[in-house]
Amino acid sequence: MFLWIFLIFIIGKEIVHAYLSWRNLKYATSHKEIPDILKDIITEENFKKAKSYLKDNTIFGFISQAFDLVITLVFLFFLYPYIENFVSSITSSFVLQGLLFFAISGLINLILSLPFQIYDTFVIEQKYGFNTMTVKTFILDIIKSIIISVILGTPILSLLLYIIKVDPNFWWKFALVVIFFEVFMIYIYPVLIAPLFNKFIPLEEGELKNKIMEIADKNGFKISNVFIMDASRRTKKQNAYLTGLGKTRRVVLYDTILSYPQEEILAIFAHELGHHKKGHITKSSILSIVFYVLYIYLTFLVYKKAPFTQYFGIKKEFTILLYSFMFISSLFYFITPLVNAISRRFEYEADKFSAEILNTPYPLINALKRLIKENLSNIYPDPLFRTWYYSHPAPVERIYSLLTLDKEAKSK
């Protein structure tokens, strides 16, 4: 009975995702008119191109998703048990067995996913003019990612393997290590990890930098500098983000966004600052900790009770724990809409903060319009799909929300 429940959730998650993706494509392509709010920037050619981009990505998603599901089932029934037996025959060290198990599994997954990564980057993204990545950069990114995974992953995974071996009630220690590692990664990412993939150059002295620093100072936001990332090495898409903790916190602008008018860049910066001022980073961190603890505890319960050995022939604690993680991950997929609903609320609050800082919502509105056009965003996402998957409100929804705020402010 448990085997069927396990497989229903593993397979059911993929079926739900495919159904929602199909709905999203059908809903988007059924709309023939550009919204009035976007007619000043979106042409019929842009509109058709965005639909085509969505269609290509959706079809590609169906194919890669079906492949992933087949590979997952092959791993569950054949490869994981085989790899477990193989590493057990090599060494008697439990920790080394676990390291080898996850290294081999990870390498196989990487090799199997490479054709899809290549197609996505050098066919779909290339077709729509987004990709600027060379083959050399693509290969170097993979090599760097593997090296970082080995350097950072080996000690943390060794510690986790040791914990699950020596402590029958390991879940809370496991959770503490995972949370500590997550915070550590957020802290070091801007200064140690990100620079391995991109160059970060301080924004040159001038009016834009002065205004950014002025906005930050007025709102009690301590930053030593604003950095420009050479995102154009890989993509023509535009973005900006706030990253890091404490002394490593920094504001990063894609170099592809520097062509925007100054007031739009300031509006985007004010939006990112809004996340800080509204406590979204702290709130998100607390929610993440609660999520991790719940996730790990439920995984521990499944690990203790589920008869994975009976159905799959696995014996090692790390393999049983992996199967337990996969089961809980499938369950947690169905609370995705709740998590994203919280995130979308934060985005609305940050938008409002940006409008208040600049005393007008129109720079952010214009920036959102430009992002919709340049990134070929889906103008008409399916309501159920966006409820399930969108961590940000749909751009058009954000624009209407900002316009409503403007009307309310003028009516006071």
Rosetta blueprint (number, residue, H / E / L):
1 M L
2 F H
3 L H
4 W H
5 I H
6 F H
7 L H
8 I H
9 F H
10 I H
11 I H
12 G H
13 K H
14 E H
15 I H
16 V H
17 H H
18 A H
19 Y H
20 L H
21 S H
22 W H
23 R H
24 N H
25 L H
26 K H
27 Y H
28 A H
29 T H
30 S H
31 H L
32 K L
33 E L
34 I L
35 P L
36 D H
37 I H
38 L H
39 K L
40 D L
41 I L
42 I L
43 T L
44 E H
45 E H
46 N H
47 F H
48 K H
49 K H
50 A H
51 K H
52 S H
53 Y H
54 L H
55 K H
56 D H
57 N H
58 T H
59 I H
60 F H
61 G H
62 F H
63 I H
64 S H
65 Q H
66 A H
67 F H
68 D H
69 L H
70 V H
71 I H
72 T H
73 L H
74 V H
75 F H
76 L H
77 F H
78 F H
79 L H
80 Y H
81 P H
82 Y H
83 I H
84 E H
85 N H
86 F H
87 V H
88 S H
89 S H
90 I H
91 T L
92 S L
93 S L
94 F H
95 V H
96 L H
97 Q H
98 G H
99 L H
100 L H
101 F H
102 F H
103 A H
104 I H
105 S H
106 G H
107 L H
108 I H
109 N H
110 L H
111 I H
112 L H
113 S H
114 L H
115 P H
116 F H
117 Q H
118 I H
119 Y H
120 D H
121 T H
122 F H
123 V H
124 I H
125 E H
126 Q H
127 K H
128 Y L
129 G L
130 F L
131 N E
132 T L
133 M L
134 T L
135 V H
136 K H
137 T H
138 F H
139 I H
140 L H
141 D H
142 I H
143 I H
144 K H
145 S H
146 I H
147 I H
148 I H
149 S H
150 V H
151 I H
152 L H
153 G H
154 T H
155 P H
156 I H
157 L H
158 S H
159 L H
160 L H
161 L H
162 Y H
163 I H
164 I H
165 K H
166 V H
167 D L
168 P L
169 N L
170 F L
171 W H
172 W H
173 K H
174 F H
175 A H
176 L H
177 V H
178 V H
179 I H
180 F H
181 F H
182 E H
183 V H
184 F H
185 M H
186 I H
187 Y H
188 I H
189 Y H
190 P H
191 V H
192 L H
193 I H
194 A H
195 P H
196 L H
197 F L
198 N L
199 K L
200 F E
201 I E
202 P E
203 L L
204 E L
205 E L
206 G L
207 E H
208 L H
209 K H
210 N H
211 K H
212 I H
213 M H
214 E H
215 I H
216 A H
217 D H
218 K H
219 N L
220 G L
221 F L
222 K L
223 I L
224 S L
225 N L
226 V E
227 F E
228 I E
229 M E
230 D L
231 A H
232 S H
233 R H
234 R L
235 T E
236 K L
237 K L
238 Q L
239 N L
240 A E
241 Y E
242 L E
243 T E
244 G L
245 L L
246 G H
247 K H
248 T H
249 R L
250 R E
251 V E
252 V E
253 L E
254 Y E
255 D H
256 T H
257 I H
258 L L
259 S L
260 Y L
261 P L
262 Q H
263 E H
264 E H
265 I H
266 L H
267 A H
268 I H
269 F H
270 A H
271 H H
272 E H
273 L H
274 G H
275 H H
276 H H
277 K H
278 K L
279 G L
280 H H
281 I H
282 T H
283 K H
284 S H
285 S H
286 I H
287 L H
288 S H
289 I H
290 V H
291 F H
292 Y H
293 V H
294 L H
295 Y H
296 I H
297 Y H
298 L H
299 T H
300 F H
301 L H
302 V H
303 Y H
304 K H
305 K H
306 A L
307 P L
308 F H
309 T H
310 Q H
311 Y H
312 F H
313 G L
314 I L
315 K L
316 K L
317 E H
318 F H
319 T H
320 I H
321 L H
322 L H
323 Y H
324 S H
325 F H
326 M H
327 F H
328 I H
329 S H
330 S H
331 L H
332 F H
333 Y H
334 F H
335 I H
336 T H
337 P H
338 L H
339 V H
340 N H
341 A H
342 I H
343 S H
344 R H
345 R H
346 F H
347 E H
348 Y H
349 E H
350 A H
351 D H
352 K H
353 F H
354 S H
355 A H
356 E H
357 I H
358 L H
359 N L
360 T L
361 P L
362 Y H
363 P H
364 L H
365 I H
366 N H
367 A H
368 L H
369 K H
370 R H
371 L H
372 I H
373 K H
374 E H
375 N L
376 L L
377 S L
378 N L
379 I L
380 Y L
381 P L
382 D L
383 P H
384 L H
385 F H
386 R H
387 T H
388 W H
389 Y H
390 Y L
391 S L
392 H L
393 P L
394 A L
395 P H
396 V H
397 E H
398 R H
399 I H
400 Y H
401 S H
402 L H
403 L H
404 T H
405 L H
406 D H
407 K H
408 E H
409 A H
410 K H
411 S H
412 K L
